Amino acid sequence: MSTLRLIRRLTQTTLGGCLLLIAAPGGAHGQVGITSGLAQVALVARIAPRGSIQGVSAQRETTTGTLRYGSVTVKVSANSGYQLRVRGTAASASRIWVRAVSGEFQEVKAGSAVTVAKDAQCAGQWEREVQYRIQTQAGGVSTPAPLPVVYEIAISPTL
């Protein structure tokens, strides 16, 4: 028998066996009840809450007698809820008040902080105006001077 005939005979035998196996009633089983449809997948990414103060503008002031009124613009960015606070850094001969989140002026003393802006859950960048009022003592110097305060941001994590 030639090699070519042997290959043909093996091929026919193998194909015949495969056809027999597929055609046999108990030879192959399929899964019943599978249907196709749209699938939705939700991806949730969690990052650590962060915030920063990008910058503080120069003071803008007006003077009326012993009172100076002014404001600064604070640039804030956060990826979570936050509170912008003004904290007194040193004792001053003048009394300093800032407009709190409630709308009322509150006195800022050395070591104390007043919340001037807050946002519960938003993320982004903002410019917040901080309004203040300074009362100098009678006969005191009423020239604009750097305020003895720092601006800080407190982050409220939302998980």
C-alpha positions, 0 to 999 in steps of 0.5 A: 500500500502506498503512502498516499493511500494510507493517508487517505484511509486514515483521514476517512476513518478519522472523519467518519469517527468524528461524524459518528460521534457528533451524530450519535444521540448521546455523543455531544451535549449543549447548554440550554437556557443561555441568552445574550444581552447587554452587560453593565459594569460599574467601576468605582475608584477611591482616592485619598481626600486632598486639598490645597490653597493655591494662593492669596491675593493682595489685601484690598482695604478702605479706612473709616476713622479707626476701622479698616475694611478689606478683603483678600481672595483665596484660591482653593482646590479640593477633591472632597468637601472642605472648610476654609479657615482663618487662624490668628497667628500672633497677638495684635494691638488691633482687633481683627474680625472676619466674616464667618460662613454664617455671614456674621463677623467673628473676632480672630484671636491668636490660636483661634480659627474662624471658618469662612467658607465650606462646601460639603461634597464638591470637588474642584477649584474656587476663589473665595473672598475673605472679608475682614474688619480691623479696629485700631486703637485711638491714636494707633497706626492705621496704615495697611499692614500684613494681617497676623493670620494664616489661611488653612483648609480642612478636608472632610473625607466622603467615603 
